[in-house]
């Protein structure tokens, strides 16, 4: 079962129709990360995925490894959606029209909103850690399994940012799903989670880039939630 990540995003500034349309078009090009929950459920289901298509007044949102029973509850209802474009988050409410399934992938088709609003910059606090926390990244590629080592810059219950060698980042793209492993505090047992690449930006050090990762809301994240919150509290 997919678990809640945190509280819903709060709108802070409405956008006009022209700006909304341009940003949603950009979200398709970037395969932007989205966070979705039913509008009528406080503290209810939250899932994270990517925007994959937009045409004829509809958006297609893709999600990995979802419980079909939970997805069925979304169809025909109104959803609270937060989308991240160029590292800025926007929120809107929209009707979920239908869904489809492929192997390991579920898509939701929703009506494209006429307006959306600028949302709070971050929906949960990020903490910076002392020392070097290593992050192991893995993922499939046409040439076989891809692996890289990065250094954690900050962490939240939604995801993390890490510094990665530029030549390793050449294998990444926005929306790509990766395996993420890292040890928190004095623990010798790594937390192993799944995440989407949400952004890639030039780092302050030559030859380095900063990669933002949004955790995928699945059973693994649910089982590590308490551990993440404990680590964030200890880092204050």
N, C-alpha and C positions, 0 to 999 in steps of 0.2 A: 504494500500500500504506500502511496506517495504521501509524504508528511509535509506539514507546514514549515516554511523557512523562517518567516518573521511576520511582522505587521505589514499591512498593505501600504503602498507608497501614497504619499499625500500630494495632491495637486497644489501648485503654488502660482501658476500663471497660465491662463488659457491662450491657445494659438488660433490664428485664423485658418480658414479652409485651404487657402493656397499654400501656406507654410506647412500645414498638416500633410497635404498631398505630397509635397516635395520631400518631406522627411520620411514618409512611409515608403516612397519610391526608393529612397536611399537605404532604408532598412532591408529591402529585398536585395539590393546590390551587395550589401555588407553581410547578408545572412545574420542579421542582428539578433542578439539574445533577447528572449521574452520571458516574463514571469506571469503566470495566469492563475486566477482563482475565481470561483463563483462569487458574484457580488453580494449574494444574500447569505453567505456563510462567514461569520466572524471567526477567525482562527481556524478556518477550514482548509481544504485541499489547496496546495500550491505546487505547480509544476513549472519547470524551466525548459525552454527549448529554443528554436531558432525560427526566424521568418524566412520562408523559402520561395514564396511566390506572391504576386499581387496583380490581379487583372479582373476586369468586368465588375469592379466594385467589391471584390472580396480579397482577403488575405489568407494565405495558407501558412499554418504554423506547424512545425514538425517537432516531435518529441520521441525520445528513446526510452524503451523498456518501461512502458506504463501499464498499470493494472487496468484491464479493459472495463471492469465494472465501474471504476472511478471515472473513466473517460466517458462512458455512456451517460453518466449523470450530468455532464457538461453540455451535451447536445440539446439544443432547443432552449437553453438558458442564457442569461446575460453574464458576461465575464468581465472581471476587472483585470485589465492587461497593462503591464509595464514593459516598455521596450527601450533598449539601450542603443543609442545611435551616437557615434563619435564620442563615447564616454559620457554622454548626457542622457538622463532618463526622462521618459515621457509616459504619461498614463492616460488611459481612456477606457470607457465601458463599451461593450460591443456584443451583438448577438452571435452565438455559436450556431451555425447552420447544420453542419454534418461532420462526419469523420470518416477516415479510411485507414486500413491497416496494411502494412507490408511486413516482411520479416524483420523483427527488431525495431520497427519504426511505426509510429502512429501520427497521422496528420489531422488537424482540426481546420475546418474552413469557416471563417468568420466574416461578417460584413465589415467592410472598410469604413472606419469612422470619418465623419465630416470634420470633426474637430478633436483635438487632444490637448493635453495640458503639460507644461513643464512640471516635472516632479522633483521632490527633494533629491539632492545630489546622491545621497546614500541612504538606503533603507535600514542599515544596521551599522554599528560602530566598527571601524577598522583599527587594529592595534599593530604597532610596530614592535618588533622583537629585538632584544639585545643579542649580539653575536650573530653567527651565520647558521641559519636553519636551511638545510639542504632539501630541495624538492626534486623528486624523481618523476620525470614525465615519460609516458609511453603511449604508443598508438600505432595502428596498422598503416602501412603505406604500400604503394605498388612494388617497391623493391624489398618488401619484408617488414618486420617489426622495427619501428623507429623508437629510439631511446635517447634521452638527453638529461643532463643534470643542471639544475638552476638554483638560485639563491632566493629564499623568500624575503619579500620586502614588507608586506603587511598581510593581515588575515582578518576575515570576518566570517560569520556563519553563512554568508552567501558565496564566498569565494576568496581568492587570494591574488596578489600580484607578485611576480617573481622576475628576477633578472636572468637573462639567458644569452648565450653567445649568439651573435648575429647569424653565423653559418648554420647553427641548429634551428633557428627560427625560420629559415628558408623553407622548412618542411611544413610550416603551420599556416593556417588561414582562419579567418573569422568564422566561428560556428563549428569548427572541427572538435570532435569529442576525443578526450584524452584520459588516460589513467593517471592519477596523481597520488604520490605517496610521500609522506613527511612525518617526522617524529616531533611531538609537542612536549615541551618542558624536559623533564628528566626521563621520560619514557623511552625505552629501547625498542618498543613495538610500533612500527609505522602505521599511521592512519592511511588507509587506501580508499580513495574516493574517485568518482568520475566527474569530469567537468567539461564545459564548452569553452573554447577560446572566445573571449568577449572583446578584446582589443589587443593591438600590438603597436607599440610606440617606440621611437628612438630613445635609447638610454643616455644618461649623462656621461657614460664612459664609452670611448670609441670601441667599436666592435661588439657592443652590447645592446640589447633591446629589452624593454619591459613588456611582459606578457600578462594580461589580465585574464583570469580564469573564473568562470561562474559555475559553482557546483551544480551537478544534476541531482534533482530531488528524488532520490530513490531510497531503498531500504538501507543501503550503506551509509548514506548521509544521516538518516534517522538514527542509526545505531551510534554514530559518532557525535551527535549533536551536543550531548552533555559534556563530552570531552572538549569540544571546541569552545563551548561557553566557559568552561573552567579555565582554559588556557587564555582566553580573552580577558577574563577577570584578573588573572594573575599578572597580565602584562600592563595593567593600568598604572 
